Amino acid sequence: MNAGAIMAIQHKTRHKSKAHFDKRATVVMEKHLLKPDWSLCQKLALTARMLATEEHGSGLAGQITARGQAPGTMWTARFGLGLEEICARDFLLVDEELNVARGSGMVNPSNRFHLWIYRARSDVVCIVHTHPPFCSALSMIGVPLQAAHMDTAILYDDCAWLETWPGPPIGDEEGELISQALGDKHSIILAHHGQLAVAATVEEAAVRALVIERAARLQLLAMAAGEIRNLPPDAGRQAHDYRLKPAPLNATFHYYARLVLERAPECLDEDA
């Protein structure tokens, strides 16, 4: 056997699979990464504050909701607050007619379309909808999101596009249109509107909303410089699934939450 063949065998012997390293990293992450004991409304408030920090605010526009325990109910922040003002105490439990079942305050009438998504998607526990500038810019020029970077792979083949704007989403028509356009995806760009992210946890919905705005910004920068090259499909799907692993995804949420709590620890206050 020649030297080249021997070196090839030695290299193959030393070359462990990605699955090996992935499994090992998962065990270590589950052991060492923090798991703060925040309530549902505290997580929603942290989400609002971190989105405000990342410039998702647009006056009173946008909503962050979570499915309630009773069928047909959801948690939503009382109307009249910007993202940077919301605390855990500001969330109301409402029914399918947006009547307040717990808490005090006015419900945002634009929340109605969230109920349609919860009815259509039993897997969805949290919805984050905002009008951040770069997602809004894409929505204005009629260009779907193109997840073509490692940092945005959580959106790979997982972001829908609604090309029709039905006007202010205060009726049932908008709920039907948006829920149908979302389909089985977890993110969507809404024409002339903004972004929406759904997930089985608050943490994932928040991270998706943060990532989609970065993806839109990168896409606009890349479009200005040249033609965007798509991710290789197999690698794109692998990266999508890897980015969705709970431990590192939650660690990302906790990172942004720590930044919020350094400046606004009062957002965790649940006492009215």
C-alpha positions as CSV (number, residue, x, y, z in Angstrom):
1,M,0.0,0.0,0.0
2,N,1.4,3.3,-1.0
3,A,1.8,6.4,1.3
4,G,-1.2,8.2,-0.3
5,A,-3.5,5.3,0.4
6,I,-2.3,5.0,4.0
7,M,-2.9,8.8,4.6
8,A,-6.4,8.5,3.1
9,I,-7.3,5.7,5.5
10,Q,-5.9,7.6,8.4
11,H,-7.8,10.7,7.4
12,K,-11.1,8.7,7.1
13,T,-10.5,7.2,10.5
14,R,-10.0,10.6,12.2
15,H,-13.0,12.2,10.3
16,K,-16.0,12.0,12.6
17,S,-19.5,12.9,11.3
18,K,-21.3,16.1,12.1
19,A,-23.9,14.1,13.8
20,H,-21.3,12.9,16.3
21,F,-20.3,16.5,17.2
22,D,-23.9,17.7,17.2
23,K,-25.0,15.0,19.7
24,R,-22.0,15.8,22.0
25,A,-22.7,19.6,21.8
26,T,-26.4,19.0,22.6
27,V,-25.6,17.1,25.8
28,V,-23.2,19.8,27.0
29,M,-25.6,22.7,26.1
30,E,-28.5,21.0,28.0
31,K,-26.2,20.8,31.1
32,H,-24.6,24.2,31.1
33,L,-27.0,26.7,29.5
34,L,-29.3,28.8,31.7
35,K,-33.0,28.1,32.0
36,P,-34.6,31.1,33.8
37,D,-38.0,30.4,35.4
38,W,-40.0,33.2,33.7
39,S,-43.7,33.1,33.4
40,L,-45.5,33.3,30.0
41,C,-46.3,37.0,30.4
42,Q,-42.8,37.7,31.5
43,K,-41.4,36.1,28.4
44,L,-43.9,38.1,26.3
45,A,-42.8,41.3,28.0
46,L,-39.1,40.5,27.4
47,T,-39.9,39.8,23.8
48,A,-41.6,43.2,23.4
49,R,-38.6,45.0,25.0
50,M,-35.9,43.1,22.9
51,L,-37.8,43.8,19.7
52,A,-38.0,47.5,20.6
53,T,-34.2,47.5,21.2
54,E,-33.7,45.9,17.8
55,E,-35.9,48.8,16.2
56,H,-39.0,46.8,15.5
57,G,-41.1,49.6,17.0
58,S,-43.5,51.6,14.8
59,G,-45.6,53.7,17.2
60,L,-48.4,51.4,18.5
61,A,-48.1,49.0,15.5
62,G,-47.5,45.3,16.0
63,Q,-48.7,42.7,18.4
64,I,-47.2,39.9,20.5
65,T,-49.7,37.2,21.6
66,A,-49.8,33.8,23.2
67,R,-52.4,31.0,23.2
68,G,-54.4,30.8,26.5
69,Q,-55.0,27.6,28.3
70,A,-58.8,27.7,27.6
71,P,-59.8,27.0,24.0
72,G,-60.4,30.2,22.0
73,T,-58.4,32.5,24.3
74,M,-55.1,34.3,24.0
75,W,-52.9,36.7,25.9
76,T,-52.2,40.1,24.3
77,A,-50.8,43.4,25.6
78,R,-53.4,46.2,26.3
79,F,-53.7,48.7,23.5
80,G,-51.9,52.1,23.8
81,L,-48.4,50.9,24.6
82,G,-45.3,50.9,22.5
83,L,-43.0,47.8,22.5
84,E,-40.5,49.6,24.8
85,E,-43.2,50.3,27.4
86,I,-44.7,46.8,27.8
87,C,-44.4,45.0,31.1
88,A,-45.7,41.6,32.1
89,R,-48.6,43.2,34.0
90,D,-49.9,44.7,30.8
91,F,-51.1,41.5,29.2
92,L,-54.8,40.7,29.0
93,L,-56.5,37.3,28.5
94,V,-59.2,37.7,25.9
95,D,-61.7,35.4,24.2
96,E,-62.5,34.9,20.5
97,E,-64.5,38.1,20.4
98,L,-61.6,40.1,22.0
99,N,-63.6,40.4,25.3
100,V,-61.3,40.8,28.3
101,A,-61.5,37.8,30.6
102,R,-58.5,38.8,32.8
103,G,-56.8,42.1,33.3
104,S,-57.9,45.6,32.6
105,G,-57.6,47.7,29.5
106,M,-58.5,48.0,25.8
107,V,-57.6,45.2,23.4
108,N,-55.9,46.2,20.1
109,P,-58.7,45.6,17.4
110,S,-55.9,44.5,15.0
111,N,-55.3,41.4,17.0
112,R,-58.3,39.6,15.5
113,F,-56.3,37.9,12.8
114,H,-54.1,36.2,15.4
115,L,-57.2,34.2,16.4
116,W,-57.5,32.9,12.9
117,I,-53.9,31.6,13.0
118,Y,-54.4,29.9,16.4
119,R,-57.5,28.2,15.0
120,A,-55.6,27.0,11.9
121,R,-52.4,26.0,13.5
122,S,-52.7,23.8,16.7
123,D,-48.9,23.8,16.9
124,V,-48.7,27.6,17.4
125,V,-48.4,28.9,20.9
126,C,-47.0,32.4,20.3
127,I,-47.3,35.0,17.5
128,V,-45.0,38.0,17.0
129,H,-46.1,40.6,14.4
130,T,-44.1,43.8,13.9
131,H,-43.4,46.5,11.2
132,P,-39.6,46.7,11.3
133,P,-37.9,48.9,8.6
134,F,-36.1,46.3,6.5
135,C,-38.9,43.7,6.4
136,S,-41.2,46.6,5.6
137,A,-38.9,47.7,2.8
138,L,-39.0,44.3,1.2
139,S,-42.8,44.2,1.6
140,M,-43.0,47.6,-0.3
141,I,-41.1,46.4,-3.3
142,G,-42.9,43.0,-3.6
143,V,-39.8,40.9,-3.0
144,P,-40.1,37.7,-0.9
145,L,-37.5,36.9,1.8
146,Q,-34.5,35.0,0.6
147,A,-32.6,33.2,3.5
148,A,-29.2,32.9,2.0
149,H,-26.8,33.3,4.9
150,M,-25.9,30.9,7.8
151,D,-27.2,33.3,10.4
152,T,-30.6,33.4,8.8
153,A,-30.9,29.7,8.0
154,I,-33.7,29.3,10.6
155,L,-35.9,30.9,7.8
156,Y,-34.6,28.6,5.0
157,D,-37.6,27.2,3.1
158,D,-39.7,28.4,6.1
159,C,-40.9,31.9,5.2
160,A,-44.1,32.5,3.3
161,W,-45.0,35.6,1.2
162,L,-48.4,37.3,1.1
163,E,-48.4,39.5,-2.0
164,T,-51.8,41.1,-1.4
165,W,-52.4,43.8,1.2
166,P,-56.1,43.7,2.4
167,G,-55.9,47.0,4.4
168,P,-55.8,47.3,8.2
169,P,-56.2,43.8,9.6
170,I,-59.2,44.5,11.9
171,G,-61.7,42.1,10.2
172,D,-62.1,38.4,9.6
173,E,-61.2,38.7,5.9
174,E,-57.6,39.6,6.9
175,G,-57.4,36.7,9.4
176,E,-58.5,34.2,6.7
177,L,-56.1,35.6,4.1
178,I,-53.0,35.8,6.4
179,S,-53.6,32.3,8.0
180,Q,-54.0,30.7,4.5
181,A,-50.9,32.5,3.2
182,L,-48.8,31.4,6.2
183,G,-49.8,27.7,5.6
184,D,-47.4,25.4,7.4
185,K,-44.5,27.9,7.5
186,H,-43.3,29.7,10.7
187,S,-42.6,33.1,9.2
188,I,-44.2,35.4,6.6
189,I,-43.6,38.7,4.9
190,L,-46.9,40.6,4.5
191,A,-47.0,42.9,1.5
192,H,-47.0,46.6,2.3
193,H,-47.1,45.6,6.0
194,G,-44.3,43.8,7.9
195,Q,-43.4,40.5,9.3
196,L,-45.1,37.8,11.3
197,A,-43.5,34.8,13.2
198,V,-45.2,31.9,14.8
199,A,-43.8,29.1,17.0
200,A,-44.5,26.5,19.7
201,T,-42.7,28.6,22.2
202,V,-42.3,32.3,23.0
203,E,-38.6,32.0,22.7
204,E,-38.6,30.6,19.2
205,A,-41.2,33.2,18.0
206,A,-39.1,36.0,19.4
207,V,-35.9,34.7,17.8
208,R,-37.6,34.2,14.5
209,A,-38.8,37.8,14.6
210,L,-35.3,39.1,15.4
211,V,-33.7,37.0,12.7
212,I,-36.1,37.9,9.9
213,E,-35.4,41.6,10.2
214,R,-31.6,40.8,10.0
215,A,-32.3,38.6,7.0
216,A,-34.2,41.4,5.3
217,R,-31.4,43.9,6.0
218,L,-28.8,41.5,4.6
219,Q,-30.9,40.8,1.6
220,L,-31.3,44.5,0.7
221,L,-27.6,45.1,1.1
222,A,-26.8,42.1,-1.1
223,M,-29.3,43.1,-3.7
224,A,-27.6,46.5,-3.9
225,A,-24.3,44.9,-4.5
226,G,-25.1,42.0,-6.9
227,E,-27.1,38.8,-7.3
228,I,-27.8,36.7,-4.3
229,R,-26.7,33.1,-4.4
230,N,-29.0,30.5,-2.9
231,L,-27.9,28.2,-0.1
232,P,-27.2,24.6,-1.2
233,P,-30.5,22.8,-0.4
234,D,-29.1,20.0,1.7
235,A,-26.9,22.4,3.7
236,G,-29.7,24.9,4.0
237,R,-32.1,22.3,5.5
238,Q,-29.4,21.1,7.9
239,A,-28.7,24.6,9.1
240,H,-32.4,25.3,9.4
241,D,-32.9,22.3,11.7
242,Y,-29.7,23.0,13.7
243,R,-30.7,26.6,14.4
244,L,-34.0,25.3,15.8
245,K,-32.4,23.2,18.4
246,P,-34.0,24.3,21.7
247,A,-30.9,24.8,23.8
248,P,-29.0,27.2,21.6
249,L,-32.2,28.9,20.4
250,N,-33.2,29.5,24.0
251,A,-29.7,30.7,24.8
252,T,-30.1,33.3,22.1
253,F,-33.4,34.5,23.7
254,H,-31.7,34.7,27.1
255,Y,-28.9,36.8,25.6
256,Y,-31.3,39.4,24.3
257,A,-33.3,39.2,27.6
258,R,-30.2,39.9,29.6
259,L,-29.6,43.1,27.6
260,V,-33.2,44.1,28.3
261,L,-32.9,43.4,32.0
262,E,-29.8,45.5,32.4
263,R,-31.8,48.5,31.3
264,A,-35.4,47.7,32.3
265,P,-35.8,45.0,35.0
266,E,-39.2,46.4,35.7
267,C,-40.6,44.8,32.6
268,L,-40.9,41.5,34.6
269,D,-43.4,43.1,37.0
270,E,-46.6,41.2,37.0
271,D,-48.4,43.3,39.7
272,A,-51.0,45.7,38.3
